[in-house]
Amino acid sequence: MMTHTANRNALSCFCLIEMLSRVFNSTVRLAAPAGKRFASLAAYEEYGSALFKGDVADAYLKAHGSSAALLDDPTWTEHSADIVAAAVLDWGIDNGADTYTHWFQPMAASGVRHGLTGQVHNKMLEFDRTTGKVAFDFKGKHLIRGETDGSSFPNGGLRATHTAGGYLAVDTSSNIFLRGDTIFIPSAFVSYYGAALDEKTPLLRSNEALNKEGCRLLKLMGYDPKSLVANIGLEQEIFLIPRDQYLRRMDLQMTGRTIMGKNAPRGQEMCDHYMAPLSTAQPALEAMQEMQAECWKMGIPLKTRHREVAPNQYEFAPLFGTNTTQIDQNVMVMQVIEEVAAKHGLAALLQEKPFNDVNGSGKHNNWSIGTADGVNLLNPDQLNAASGNPDAFAVVMSAIVAAVDEHGDLMRMAIASPGNDFRLGACEAPPAIVSTYLGDDMTAYMEGFKDGKTGEYKPGVKKMDLGTSSVLPISIPAEDRNRTSPFPYGGARFEFRAVGSAQNVSMVNTVLNMITAQKFKQFADAIEGGASPADVAKKSLSDHWKVIFNGDNYDEANQEKLTADGVWRIDSGVEAIRTLSSDKNKAIFEEMGVMTGEECVAREAALHDHYTGTVEMEALCMVDMINQHILPSCRDAECGPVSELEAAVSTLKSAVAAIHAAETEYEKAQLARVLRLETMVDIREHCDAAEEVVPADMWTLATYKELLFLDQTDASYVM
């Protein structure tokens, strides 16, 4: 037993050692033990090195008499294109890139086009035919414009083989970046007559509308920001499955989802996969680390990673940013995920519903509006302080509520990807009823405002005492999360939760910007006509209050009530796409300068074609899988529903023929929806019944057990 003196001496010795250790570590990094490494920022020195922005761009532009500030003015394309091109060329050469491409985003690409983009790679070289010498050559004219065939991309009739011109123009709101030997120039893609052939152009137009009408409304309330931008943060859910098993599934290879497959004995019943440790005993973690590392170089802040609910399901989430940049980055993230996964013996599935009876994947779209100097209009403290107007936040929120109520059909259209057919309302995504959640605290404030009460909204907080001295009470928001709402407010943003994982979210954000801009415009018109901002907002709230719903959207009684109240409900994705060409919706697209009526009709046709084409591929895969796998297995094993499967093949072929015989894109899509959601679902039951009785050693398709459980079944990974 130590004496008190010995205790004091030991304590003094410990304190001296601790003090010396801190002093030493403040000046000299300790050598890591063998086999160990310290976390440090050195690992992130390459962050943004492949992005032509900030310090990277500044160094190269200064060499040509300019600076990175030049890129903040979009008119550089008119007066300084050669300077920027020269700087980009120097940067590319220093980083091993001698090729460039105008990188664009054709419409109707989700689930079928790798990377969701179009690109033609051109060498930044000139070839002297006289001397046979080669020299670098990249000028402003090469940078700011390109041309390609517009007729071979989905276009809804806007282009044809005899009118095929498609033109590319650099998007100055998004940053040039490089990957490998190629410089990528984000670009808009339009027809010879300026019609949008891509996802980006309508989004850029909607940004203009939101900026114009939002600044106009705020100025009428005494606040004059320089400009407004829409900011978003995108959560990307994926599945990572063993590549050798993926190659045993024609449906996964051709369509991204399993069109048949008996459930494994284990699914997600125990919620054991959600946020569980990322295991080093199988390759998913190492693959995700490499995906993040690739993204760092391109300046993509892919900060968060974790397991999701379903087996083999994972999620990435970046920091938020302006919508054009975030969408461009998300598109590249999806491409990186697919390519890096293959290097680790995995296949990445981005489709919304790859497997039956476990959760599908989404891409939650967190949307807000900010000023050029960083004031978030959906943050009440920031907006009230910046504007000096205690009603400003309530007016902005009233406009958004009205937009959701009036144009919920367009919001539903924007998420009508083929994969969402199986996902909406399936306890993993909100139902196809477009309401908004504000939470009890804000709802009470907005109701009081509607009824004539004044004063700022101060978001409530509450103290939570866990009942133990080991954990002190913590402060939490007054509002809970409502994961059943398609468009909940939370934390100074709205989260559009129903967006599909395989989507390019440009149309989603085009719609959010446009419908909000229209309401800002209508409010501003009324105020300029003599009404007070508060009175305009109060009337709007009274007219549109029904769309605010804080309850359980999965509850069927609540769904019936919302439907009866007149909240937008469109269960069919095909019918939702149809609304794009309604008179109401063509009018708002034209009024806000986002798309012409002709562009709306063309985009509807392209989206219906995309839906039909997706279903046809699935149906033909089902035919081949029955003929080439299931029937032979059943016959060899002398068991299973052989006659039913033989009849199913004829049924599928007849259904596909009927689709081909239909006259319009809409009629084809209607038939395809019935084939997919009724006929193929019934036929799947026969396929799964066969799998249940055929001996395992005679079954030739990869099973759900083999596809979904890396932690339990992967034996090939060597650390």
N, C-alpha and C positions, 0 to 999 in steps of 0.2 A: 504493500500500500504506500502511495507517494505521500510525502509531507506537503503541507501548504507551501513551504518554501520551494520544494522541488516542482510543485505545480506552477508556481509563478515563474520559475526559471524556464521551465519547458514552454510556457506560454510566450515568454519574452523571446525565446529562441525561435519559436514558430513565427511570431510576428515579424522578426528581423528577416527570416528567410522569405516570407511572403512579400515584404516590402522590396527586398533586393530582386526578387523574381519579377515584380511588376516594373521596376526600373529597367531591368535588363530587357524585358519583352517590349518596352516602349521604344527601345532603340535598335535592338537586334532581334531578328526572327530566329527562334530556336530551330535547330536542325530537326527535321522530322525523323522519328525512329524508322528503321528499315521497314519498307512495306507500307508506311503510313504517308499521308499527305494532309496538309492544312487546307481548309477552305480559304480562298482569298479572291479578291477582285481580279487578280491576274488572269484567272480562267475566263474572264469576260472582257478582256482587252479587245477582242475582235468584235464585240457587240457593235452593230451598225457599220462595220467596215465595208460591207457590201451594199451600203445604201448611200446614194448621192444626195447628201443632206448635211446641214450643220458643219462641223469642223472638217469632215471629209470633203464635202463639196467646196468649202471655203478655201482650202489649201490649193486645190487645182484651179479654181476660178481666179484666185489672186495671181497665179502665174500667167493669166491672160488679161490682167488689168481690171478684174472685177472682184466680186465677193459673193458669198452665199446669199446675201440679202437680195441679190438679183432674182433669185428663184421665188421670192415672195410676191413678185409682181408678174401676173400671168402674161403681161404684154411683152415679156422677154422674147416670146416666139416671133414677134414682129420686128424687133430692133437688135436683138442680141443672140439670135439662134446660133450663129457661127461661133460665138464665144463659148456658149454652153456646150456645143458639140465638140469643140476642141478640148475643153476641160474634161468632158465625159470620155473622149478618146484616150487622153493621157491617163486618166484614172483606170480605164479598162485595161490598157497595156500594162500598167504597173501591177494589175491584179490578175493577169493571165487571160484576159478576155479580148478576143479579136472579132467577135460576132455581135450583132444586135438584132433585136426583134421588136416590132410594134405588137404589144401584148394586149389582146382584147378579149372580151367576154361575150360570145354569141348567146343569144337567147335559147331557152329550152335545152339546156345542157345537163341538168342535174341527173345523176345516176347513170349516165352513159358516156360522157366525154371526160377523159382523164384530165384532171386539172381544171376543168370547166372553162378553158381558155382556147383561143386561136392564136397561132404565132407562126411566122415564116422567118427563118434564121438567115441573115445575110452577113457575109464577111465584110468587115470594115477595111476593105482593100481596094486598090485599083491595079489593073493589070496592063502594063505597057506592051502593046502588041508588037511594037517595033524592036524594043530592046529585050523583051522577055523578062523585064524586072517587075517586081511587086513592091508596092508602097502602101502604107496606111492611108486610108481616105475615109473621112467621116465628117460631113459638113452639116450646117444647119438645115439644109433642105432634106437631108436624110433623116434627121432627128424629128422634125416637127410634123412630117406627113408621110403616109404610105398608101398603097393601093393594092387591092386584092379582089378576088372573085366573090361577089356578094350573093350569087345565085345558089351556091352549093352549101350555104348555111341555112338553118331554119329562118324563114322570113315571112311566112304567111301570105305570100303573093306579092310582096313589095319588090322582089327581084325575080328575073327569069333569065334563061340562058341567053336570050337576045338583048337583055337589058341587065347585064351582070355586074356592072361596076360597083365596087364597095370601097369606101375611103376611110383611112385611119388618120386621126389627129391626136397629138400628144395631150394627155390630161395633166395640166399643170398643178392640179390639186392633189395629185398623188406622186410619190417619189420614184424616180428612176432607181433601179437596183440591179445587181448582177448576181448570177449563180453559175458556177463553173466557168465556161469560156464565153458566156453570153450576157449581154446587157439587155435588160428588159425595160421597155418604155411603155408604161401604162397609157392606153389609147382608147378613144371613143371610135365606134365603128358605125358608119352611116351609109345610106344609099347615095346614088348620084344626085338625088333630089333632096337629100338631107334627112330622110326618114331614118329613125333609129332601128338598127339591125342588131343591137346589143342590149346588155343589161345596164351598162354604165350611163349611156346618154340620157335616158329618162331620169335617172338618179341625179345627175348634174343639173338638169333643168329644175327638178323639184327643190334642190338646194337653193337655187336662185329665187324661187317663189317663196320659200320659207324665210330667207334673208330679207327679201323686199317687204313682205307683208308683216313679218314679225317686228322689224325695225319701225315700220310705220305705226303699228299699234302701240309699241312701247313709247314712242315719241309723243303720242297723244296722251300718255299717262305721265309725262314729265321726265322720261328717261330716254336718252339719245345715244345708244351704243353705236359703235362704228359698223359692226356687222354681226350676223348670227351664223352659227354653224350647228349642224346636227352631229352629236357625238354618240357613238355606240360602243358596246363591248359585247363580244360574241363568244359564247361558251360552246365548244365543239365536242360532241360526244361521238365515240367510235367503238367498234369491236375490233379486237386483235385475236385472230384465230390461227391455229397451226397451218402453215402453207401446204404441207403435204396432204392434209385432209381437205383443204380448200380445193386442191387440184383433183380431188375425187368427186367434186360436186359441180356438174355442168351449170346448174341454176345459179350458184354463187358466182361462178366465173362470168356468165353471160348477163346476169340481171342484178347481182348484188344481194339477193335474198333467197332463202330456201322456200321453194314452192311446195315442198313436202318434207316430211320428217317426223317420226314419232318422238314425243317428248322423252327426255332422259328421266331417270328416276328422281333426279334432283334438279331443281330449277333455281328460283330466287326466293323460295318460300321463307327461308330463314334470314333473309336480308344480310347474309354473311359476306357478300362481296362488297357491299357499299362502304367506301372509304376504308377498306381493309388494307393492311400493309402491302406495299408493292414489293413482291417477293423477288429476291435475287436468284432463286432456284429455277426460274423460267425466264424467257427472253423479253418479256413485255417491258420491264423497267429499263433495261439497257437500250431497247429500241426507242422508248420515250425520251430518254436522255439524249440520244443522238438527234432525234427530231427537234428537241429544244435547241441543241447546239447549232444545228443548221439554221434555225430561225433566228438565233441571236445575231448571226453575221448579217442577215438581211434587215436588221433593226426591228424584228418582230418580237415584242416583249411577251413571249409565251411563258407566263409566270407560274401558273398553277397547273398541277397534274394530280389526278387521283383516280381511284377505281369508282365506277358507277354501280348501279343497282344490279343489273343483270350479270351473269357469269361472263367473263372475258370482255366486259364493257368498261371503257375508260373515258376520261374527259380531260381536255386542255382548256385553259382560259387565259386570255391575254389581258393587259391593261386596256382601258378604253381609249378611244381617239376619234378623230373625224371620220365620218362614215365612209368616204371614198377610200381613205387609207386603210381603214379597218377591213373593208370588204376585199380590197386587193390583197391584203395580208392574209385574210382567211382563206381565200382561194388558193394562195400559194401554200399555206399550212396544210390544206387538204391534199395537195399534190405531194408535198414532202412526206406526209404521214404514209401515203400509199407506197412511195418509193423506198423509204427507209425501212418500213415494215418488212418488205421482201428481202432486204439484206440480212435480216435477223431470223429468217425462216418463218415469218409470219405473213398473213394477209390482213390488210386493214379493210374493214367494211364500213362505208360511210352511209349506206342506205338506211332509211328511217326504220325499217322493220325487217331485219334479216332473219329473225327467228320467231317462231310461234310461241305464244304463252309466256314470254319473258319481255321485259321492257324493250321498247325501241329507242332510237336515238334522236335527240333534238339539237337545236342550235339556238339557245335562248338569246334573244336580241334585246339587249339593255340600251334603251334609247333616251336621250335627253337633248336639250337645246342650250347652247352656251353662247356667250358674247365673245368678241375677239379678245377681250382682256380677262376672260376666264370666269365670268359670272354665269352660274347655272340657273336658268329660269325655273327649273323644277326644284331648286333648293330655296325654301322660303326665306331663310335668314339672309342668304346672299342677295336674292332679288330685292327684298325689302330694303336692305341696307344700300344697295346700289341705286335704287330708284327713288328712295324716300317716299314711296307711295305704299301705304299699308294694304291697299286693295290689289296691287299689281299681281301678286301670286294667285289670288282667288280668280282674277280675270283670266289669267293664262290657263289655269286649271279648268275653268268653265269652258273655254274654247276647246280644249282637248276632249273633255267629256262629250261635248256636242258633236265633235268630229267622229268619235267612236260610235256614238248612237246613230248618226246619220249615214255613216259610210262603213259600217261593220261588214257589209257585203264585200267591199273592196279589200278590207283586211283579211277576210276569209279567202278571197281570190288569191291574195299574195302568198298564202301558205298552202295552196292547192297543188302540192307536188305529189306524184304518184305514190311515193312511199308513205305519205301522211294518211292515205286511205285507211291503213290498218292501225294507226296510232292515235288519232284524235279521240279523246274521251275514253281511252282504254286504261284509265288509272295511271297513266304515265305522261299524258298530255291533256290539256283542257279539252272539253267538248267543243263542237263546232258552233257554239253559241257565243257571240262576241259581246261580252259584258266587260266591265272594268271594276277592279277592286281598289278602294281607297283606304280601307281600314276604318275602324269605328272612330278613332280620334279625328282624322281629317274629315270623314263624312259628317261628323257632328259640327265641325267648323264650317264646312261648305253649306250645310243645311241652315246653320245660323246666318251665314252670309246671305243665302237665298231669301231668308225671312227678314232681312233688314238689319242684322247686327253688324257692327263694324269692329275693326281692330285686326292686328296682325295675327297670322297663324304661327303659333309656336309649337313645333313638334313635341309631343309629350315623351317623357322617359319615366321609367320606373325602376326602383331598387329591388333586386332579387336577393333574398337572404337564403342561403342554402342550408342554414341550420347547423353550421359547423364553424368553429373558430379557425380551422385550418384554411378555409376559403372565405375571404371577406365578401360582404355583399357587393354585387356588381350592378352597374347601370345598363339597362337594355331598352330598346325602342318600345314605345307604347303599343306598337302594332306588331301582330304576329305575321308570319308568312302565309300566303294563301296560294298553294301550288296548284289549285284547281282552276284558278282564274286565268283566262287567256291573256289578260293585259293588266296585271296588278301594278299599282304604284308602290314603290318602296325604296327608301334611301336616295331620294332626289333623282329618281329615274322611273320610267315605265319599263317593265320587262314583258316583251312579247314572247310568251312561253310556248306558243304552238308552232313555232317555225321548225321546219324539217332539217335534219342534219346534213342531207346531201345538197341542200339548196344553195344557190347564189342568192344572198339576201338583198340584192339591189332592189327588186320590186317591193319587198317588204318595207324597206326604208323609203323608197319613192312614195309609196302610199301614205306612210306615216307623216312624211314631210308635207305632202300635197294636201291631205285632208285637214291638217292643222293650219297650213298656210291659208286655205280657203276660209276657215273660221276666223283666223286673225284678220283677214280682209273684210269679212262681213262685220265683225266687231268694229273695225276701224271706220268702215263706211257709216255705220250707225252713229258712232261718236262724232264724226265729222258732220253728220246731219243734225247734231244738237243734243243727243242723248249723253248721259254720263256713263263712263266706263262701268261703274258699279251696277247701274240699272240695266245696261246691256247684258252683263254677265248674269244678273239675277234672273232675267227673263229666260235666258238661254238655259240656265240650270233648271228652271221650272219646266221647260219644254222637254228636257232630255234626262231628267232625273232617273228614269226607269233603267238606264243602262248601268247605273252604279249598283253593284251587288257584291256584298261581302261574305256571303254564305258559301256552302259547299256546292260547287258546280257539278260534281259527280252525282249528286242526289237527283233521282229521276223526278221527284215532285218539284224540286227547284227548277229543273230544266223545263218542265211543263209550264211552270209559272212564268219564267222568263220568256218562253215562246209565246204564251198567251198575252204577255205584256207588250209584245211587238219588238223584242230585242232580236237583232238579226240572227237567223239560224239557217244554215245551208249545210246539210249533212253530206251531200255529194260534192266531191272535188270537181267533177265534170260540170255540174251546174254552177259551182262557184266561179269557175273559169268563164262560163257563159256570161256572167254579169259584167265582164270587162267591156262588152260592146252594148250594154244597155244605154238608153238615151241619157239617163241620169249620170252615168259614169263617163260616157264620152264627153258630156258637157263639162264636168269638172276637170278632166284632163286637158280639154281645150282652153277652158277659162284660165287655168293656172299655167298654161304654156308648157305642159309636160309631154303630152302626146296629142297628135291630131286624131280625129275620129277614125281616119284610115289606118293609122298606126295601132289604135286600139283593136280594130277588127282583125288586122293582120296578126297581132300578138295573140289574140284569142285563138285563131286558127293554128298558130305554131304550137301553143300550149296543148290544144286538143290533139294535134298530131303527135306531140311528145308523149302524152298519156297513152294514146292508142298504140304507138310503137313499143312502148314499155310493156304493155299487156301482151302484145303479139309475141314478143320475145319470150315472155314467161310461158305463154301457152305452148309455143313450139318446143321450148325446153321440156315442158311436162310431157309432151308427146314422145320426144326422144328418150327421156329417162324411163318412161313406162316401157317403151319398146325395147330399149337396149339394156336395161338393168332390172326393172321390177318383174316384168313378165318372164324373162329367162330364169330369174331366181326362183320365182313361184313354180315354174314348170319343173326345174331341177329338183326342188324340194317337195314337189307334189302337194302343195298346199297354197292357201291364199285365194283371194277373190279374182280368179283369172278371168272369168266371163265378164265381170263388172269392169275390169281394167281394159279388156279388149273393146268393150262398148264405149268406154271413156275416150279412147283414142279417136274413134269416129266422131264423137260429140265435139271434141276439141277442134278437129279439122273442119267440121261444118261451121262451128262458131267463127273461126278465123275467116273462112270463105264468106260468111255473111257480113263481116266487118269490111272486107275488101269490096263487097258489092254495094255498100251504103254510099250515098252520094256526097254528103257533106262531112267536113271534119267533125262537126258536132254530133252528127248521127253515128259516125264511126266510134267516137268516144263513148257515147251512150251505150252502144252494144258492147264495147270493150269493158266498161264498168260492170255490166251484168256478168260477162264471162269471168271476170277476175274475182268479183266479190260473191258470186253465187255459184256458177258452174264449177269453177276451179276449186272452190272451197269444198264442194260436195265430192269432187273427184279425189281431192287430197285425203279424204277419210278412207277411201279404198286403198290408196298408196300406203298410208300409215298402218292400216290393218294388215297389209301384206308384210310390212317390216316387223310387226309384232309377232308373226308366226314363223317367218323364215329363219332357219338357224343362222347364227351370227357369221359362221364361216362361209355361208353361201350368199350373204348379203353384200353387194358390191359398192354401195354408196356409203360415204362417210355419214356416221350417225351424229345425233345431237351430243351424245356422250363424248365422241371423239372431237367434235368441233368446239365445244363450249367450256372445257374444263382444263385449261393449261396447267393450273396448279396441281391437279390430280393426275393428269395423263402425260405431261411432257417428260420424256425420258432422254431426249437428245441434247439438252442444253448442258454445256460444259463451262463452268465458271473460269 
